[in-house]
């Protein structure tokens, strides 16, 4: 295929930016020319996105908390859409790809007003608000889960399951052999809180592990991400209970820690869930209850229903409940190994390649349809 000019529309949280970066890397390797359209916050992207010609437009949330905020959001969306329309008329890309979030909405709306082929990628098991606005207008929809809620029957013919692109170091650990959990072998537990609501994990997880029987506690090897203000309290609980623990505000070797882990305890954001599935590690997932439209609960349910992990809603997430769950699971290596196999079967380490294939296919297909 000859080189294409592809514009990516992305911004906001890592859940939107990570897949855009993975796709950009894959498309650059294939020799295509890329540009990035984002909002004012997108000024310091690293990796493949830092190599792209970047354009900034106005963007505002699809919905606000009050009438004034909503009016401002609609005005920002209108201005941003006009800016993006002028930009796309000048750039004349072959295809525009959006990754959800309000930073991508103006560009994708503008693209749908032209004859440029359009594709959106949904990271979660529930279609996000921006992608919900765009689903009926775009030419293609790439999804990360087998079932994505909110698509509507009328859009199913556009849908292709590609999976959620993950970082290259995570993809390199795809389907790593599950560590031996028999006998007296150490049991690795990786606790990742993400940027939102990590304090509840810092409060509950150490207290729950401290309640486990002493022979089980002696085998534990815990790596936990904590907020800075929680570090000393978490450290004190682990020291008092005699549990080996590696604590920090940032885990800089997540791929290696994930590979060594027997189980994860985590929020249920798209990035965290997809990375656990790609590596093939079962997870206890605690959805962040204030996520937009409760989308993390949909992600966690998909994992739970596939046998790749277990959902624990935050309103029932306490030390006693978690200790009981861990006591039963950690004593049953066969159950953990089965869940790990289910996780690996859901993971898609080649998601970036599959998504790039859809971009190329959409372009050639649309050209044939228009000829």
N, C-alpha and C positions, 0 to 999 in steps of 0.2 A: 504493500500500500504506500502511495506517495505521502509525504509529510503533510500533516494537517495543522491548522491553526486552531487551537482549543483554548477556550476561556473557562477558568474555574471560578465559581462564586462561592466563597466560604468566609468564615470568621466566627468569632465568639469563642465557645468553650472548646477544650481539647477533643471532645466527642465529635465536633464538626471539623476541626482542623486536621486531626490525625489521618482520617481517611483521604482528605484532600491532598495531604502531603505524600501519602503512600501512592495515590494515583498519579500525582505529578512525577514522582520518581520513575514509575513504570513507563509513563508516556514519554518522558525525556529519553529514557533508554531506547525507546522505539523510534527516536528521531523526530518526534513531533515538536512543534513550536507552541509554547504555552504562555498564557497571561493569567493574572489573578485580579479579581475585583473583590474588594472587601470594604468594610466600613473604617471609620477613623481609628479604631483600636488596632487594626491589623498592620502594625508598623514594624514589628520585630520578630517576624516568623523566621525560624531556622530551617535547616534541612533543605529539601528540594524547593520548598516555597520561597526561600530566600533568593533563589536563582531566577525567579520569574519577574517579568515586567509587571509591576503592581500599580493598580489604579484604585483610588478611594472615592467612595460616594457616601451620601447620607443614608442612614437606615434607622428604623425605629421598630420597637416591638409590635407584634401583631395586635396585642391587647394590653391595655394598661390597667392600673388599679382603680382609677377613677376617671370621670368623664374628661377632665382636662388632660390627663395623661394619654387617654385614647385619641383625643383630637390631635395632640402633638405627634403621636405615633403615626396617625393617618397622614398628616402633613409631611412628616419625614419620609414616609413610604412613597408618597406622590413625588416629592422632590427627587428622592433617590432613583425612582423609576425613570423619571425624565432624564436625569444625568446618565443613567446606565444606557438608556435608549440612544442618546447622542453618542456615547462612547462606542456602543456596538455598531452603530452605523459607520463609524470611522474605522474601527478595527476589522470589521467584516470577517468574524471567525467562522470556521466550518461547523462548530458545535459549541454549546455552552452547557456546562455541568454544574449543578448546584448541590450543596451538602446540607440544606436545611438551616434553621436558625434565621433570626431576622436579618442578619448581615447579608444573606444571600437572596432574600426575597425580592428586592428591587431589581436586581440584575436578571433574575429568572423571569420575573413578570415582563420586563422590557424585552427579553429574548422571545417570549411567547407572542409578542405583538409583531414580530418579524417572521421571516421564513427560515430562520436559523434553527436547525435541529436542537432539541433540548432534552436533557436527561437529569433527573434528580436521584440522589442516593439517600435512603433512609437508614439511619444507624440503629434505631430502636424497634421494638416489637409493636409499638404504637406510632402511627404516622404523626409527626410533629405538626404544629400549627402552620408553619410556613409551607411545609410540603403538602399539607391538606389544602391550602389555598391554591397550590400549583398543580396538584395531581391531575385535575381534569384538563389542564391546558398543555402540559408537556408531552413530548413524544415517547419518552421511556421512563420507567421507574425501576431502580435497582434496590433490592431489599437485603437486609442482613439476617432475617429470621425466616423460617419456613412459612410462618403465618404472621402477617403484619396487619394489625387491627386498624380500622379507619380508612382503608383504601376504597371501599365501595365496589360493588359488582361491576359497575360501568368502567372501572379502570383496570380490571384484572388482566385484560389482554396486553397491557403495556408492561406488566410486571415480570422481572427476571431476578431470580435469587443469585446474588453474587457473594454474599457474605460481607462482613465488616473488615476492610483492610486494617491490618495491625502493623506496628513498627517492625522494621526488618529484624532487629535482634530477637523479637518475640517469635516472628515467623520462622526463624532459624531453629527454634526449640520445638517446632511442631511435632505433636504426638511423641514427645520424649518418653522413654520407658518409665513406667510408674515405679517410684522407689519401694523397696522391700519394707513392708509394714509388719512383718511377722515377728514373733518372739520378743526379744528385748531391743530390737532396732529403734533408733531415734525416730521420733515422729515430728516432721516439719510442719509448722503452721505459719502461713503468711497472712497478715492482717493489713489490708489496704483501705484507708478511709476516704481517699480522694480529697478534693478541696472543700467539700460541703458536708457538714455534719459528722466529722470524724470523732468528735468528743464523745458521742454515745458509745462508739466502739472502744474508746479508751476507758470508759467507765465500766462497761459490761464485760468485755473479753477477759481482762486480767482477773477480775473477780470470779468469773465462771471457771477459768482454768485453775484457780486456786482451790476450787471446790472439788476437783477431781481426786480420785484415790491417789495416795502417794506413789505407788508403783507406776501409775500412768503419768503423773507429774514429772517423775524422774526421767522419763523418756522424751519429754517435750523439748523442742527447739523452736522458739518463736521469733519471728521477725515481724515487727509492728511499726507501721507509720502512725505517728502521733502529731497533734498540734504542739507547738512549743510550750504552750501554757499547761499542757497535760503531761509532759515528759516525766517530771519528777514524781508525780503521784503514781503513774503507771510503773515506773522503775521500782518504786518502793513496794508495790504489791507483788511484783515478780520476785524481788529479792526475798521478801518475807516468806513466800511460798516455795522457794527453792527451784524456781523454773528458769532455765536458760533463756535469755531474751536479748535480742538485738533491736534497739530502739532508735528512731530518728525521725526528723520531720520530713525527710525525703529518703526514699529507698533508691539508691543509684544503680543497683544491680538487680532490678526486678526480674529480668529473664532468668538469671541464674537461681535466684531465690524461688521463683515459681517452679523451675525444673526440679528443685530439691524438695519442694513442699509435697506433703500428702494431702493437704486440704488448705483452701483459702477461706477467709472470712472477710467479706467485702460489701460495699455498697453495690448497687446493680446498674451502674452507668454502662453505656454501650461499650466503652473502651475496656473497662475492667472485665466485663462479662466475656467479651470476644477474645481477649487475651487469655483468660483462663481456659476457654474452650479450645483455642488453637494449641496451647501447650498440653491440654488434656488433663486438667486438674479439677476435681470436684470442689464445689464452693457452697458455703452457707452464705446466702445473700440477704442483706438487710436493706430493702429499698428506702431511699431517701424520701420521706413522706411529703415533702414540699416541692418535689420536682414537678415541672410543668405537666399538667394532666395526669400526674402519677405514673409517668411512663416507665419509671424503674420497676414498678410492680409488674408491668407487662413483661419486661425483660426477665425478671426473676421467675415468674410463672412459667415462661417458655422453657427455662432451664430445668425447673422443678418437674414439669410434666414430661420432659424428655429423659428423666432419671439421671441428669448430669449434675445435680446439686439439690439444695433444699432452700426454700424461702422461709424466712422468719420476719414477719412484719414488725416494725419498730414498736408498735403498741404492745406486743407480746415478747419483745426482746429484752430479757432480763437475765441476771446471772444464773438463777435457778433453772430457767428454761434452756439456756444455752449449755449449761453444765450437763443437764440430762441428755441433751441431744449429742453432745460430744462424747460423753461416757459410753453411749450405745454405739456410736459410729467408730470411734477410735479402737474399740475392742473387736471390731469386725472387719479385718483386712479385706475379706472377699467382697463386702459391700462397697468399700472405698474403691477397690479395683474395678468393680463393675461400673460405678459412677464415673470413674476416670475414663473408661472405654466409651461410655455414652457421651462424655464431654468431647473427647477427641473426634467422635463421629459427627458432632455438630460443628466443630471448628473448621474454618476454611483458611488455611495459610496462603492459598493462592487467590484470595479475594481481590487483591489489587490487579492481578493479571486478568481475572474474569471481568472486572469492572472496565478495564482498558479495552478488552475485547468488545464489550457492549458499546462503548463510545465509538469505536471504529465501525462496528456493524451498523449502528444507528445512522452514522453519517452516510455510508454507502447505500443503505436501504432507503433513506430519505431522498438521496439523489436520484435513485431509480424510480421512486414513487412520483417524483416531481418532473421526471423527464417525459 
